[in-house]
């Protein structure tokens, strides 16, 4: 009989893991990657994994990238599965991006503004020519010019400049404590705090595609990049027993404030509205896409027609998490032969009925 | 396991899940949202079932894990190992010996007892999801017990194909109130849920829902008075143990259309074969 029972699952798993470990290491004639190398030289990958993994720890993110062979979604998954086991000992106070130690700050709506434009370490104006010099990469890198201290002193948020004239909608403080998606399930209607948290953890590619779709007419909102800033902010907690705030460390964040046209409604005069993006690390593409999608999801609140995917809150929030998405898409490779057999019998019977 | 709590989850999380389970048992068939955690296994691999099992497991429990009815499929092996490693509980492949059975896609052939709990892994807890994608809308429909949409779907199937075309994940009414997904078990297994002596728990990790059927609860597969529910199985006998009443897997044996039908419940099949050998001796 040709039938071999599907035995030996245990051995197969052990063998697969051994093979994986060997492949991860690759040719042992090549030096192994160190964690500091990944942390320092693959910084954008580390940023993305921290953002989608919802855990700000460069070293662990670098470890996850190494362990996942550079598969960034797998790396984010490793971080998520780790962070969920960590105890919560405090909640931080809201971080103040207005007092960010700026490394980059650009506005597309004002030519010049207090604090000026600071390009920072951007790829924006590089020519995308492969730099064969990096093949060898032995030359010393000259230090970059530091940002003038005077520039750093006054960096008001662009929306605050606009807000003074009343042309931009005010940023309303939410009435309740922000909810936390990592502790409570998503429920609807989902308020903006929950939506922003979901977007901040969401997949960069998914948000990029959705944000792009709003620009091409699926829920357009006429955006301007009011301001994009990236830099370091301090995180403070206020332990109840102390009664005052203490600084527990720094985060690098990228913030995007989109300013969008709004025709006004019966109750609200025409004004600019806001779309907001904030992500861990230097993640400008995602912060911008997030701001577009955030604004699109405010359609119902602003009395606009909800017709496009990016405006559909349920659609966006249920599908933005790449750990959930990759799990469910990839689970199709698990055995389904019981269900498939029932479908076979079903189909045979239907065809008999018809014949 | 060093550095982790018994059965992986911390006690706060277990308490949250147990509260959800109590509510679920109190409202049979109703989906209870819960704060599903990221697990060290991917969504779709049984994270909901794993969280439920982790929350109910005690040191004295004996755990059986099956996938497609079999104890030796890779995912069943992986989940069994996970609990052997994180909880140190005894594991078994015997349905009769287990106190907790975690399953994907099957209910064991052997009747379960009052002192057993079966935990189902659920990919999509919302039975109406293929008819209505919005959860805001389906929640309203459950609230009003407005299940006309599903009846229409079944009616259209009969009109078009002469039979209901759902062969697995066949919707059931629990305790005459809530429409429920039985998880993607074959419709063949649905009747086993009705008045089952064991407690049935369902965990959907990615969708963050828990639901339950208490012991001895009415579970009815949807049908019509003039078109009663019929369980489907391949009409063959098991090629290994000869069973004609068990659910069969179809195994391709050659390139010429050769097929072998064998029990999907491997424990059931090997127990029957062991019985024949004893009888022969």
Interface residues (C-beta under 8 A of the other chain):
Chain A: X1 X2 X3 X5 X6 X7 X8 X9 X10 X12 X13 X77 X80 X81 X83 X84 X85 X87 X182 X183 X184 X185 X186 X187 X188 X189 X314 X318 X323 X324 X326 X327 X328 X329 X330 X331 X334 X335 X336 X337 X338 X339 X341 X342 X343 X344 X345 X346 X349 X350 X353 X354
Chain B: X4 X10 X33 X34 X35 X36 X37 X38 X39 X40 X42 X43 X44 X45 X47 X67 X68 X69 X70 X72 X73 X74 X75 X76 X77 X78 X81 X104 X105 X106 X123 X133 X134 X135 X136 X161 X162 X163 X165 X167 X168 X169 X184 X185 X186 X187 X188 X206 X208 X209 X232 X233 X234 X239 X247 X248 X249 X250 X251 X253 X254 X258 X260 X262 X264 X266
